[in-house]
Amino acid sequence: ATINVNGVSDSNTNQSTDFEGDRSLFLFARNANGTTNTFAKVKLKETIITKNGSVARNFIPAKNSSGVVGMYDTVSGTFFENAGTGEFVAGPVAE
């Protein structure tokens, strides 16, 4: 898999660039046979997931009208709240 952070790419040579499996893809945590562990603490501006060269998801941090912090997918137009434990915490609004 390849990760790109601030324009710098890093490939993990132990994994394929294709993702296929019978488990859900977790962002910010590890999916260990359906159990969530190894949580991440990150400052996030955008997460783009591609499938066959096309953007499948483009998540950006957002707050909904109730003030809940989550991720807004600009591809599907869907707001996603945290599906794990805890909650997303908003940082300062970017200029």
PyMOL commands that set and color helices and strands:
alter all, ss='L'
color gray80, all
select strands_A, chain A and resi 2-5+8-11+30-32+35-37+47-51+54-63+69-73+78-80
alter strands_A, ss='S'
color yellow, strands_A
deselect
rebuild
show_as cartoon
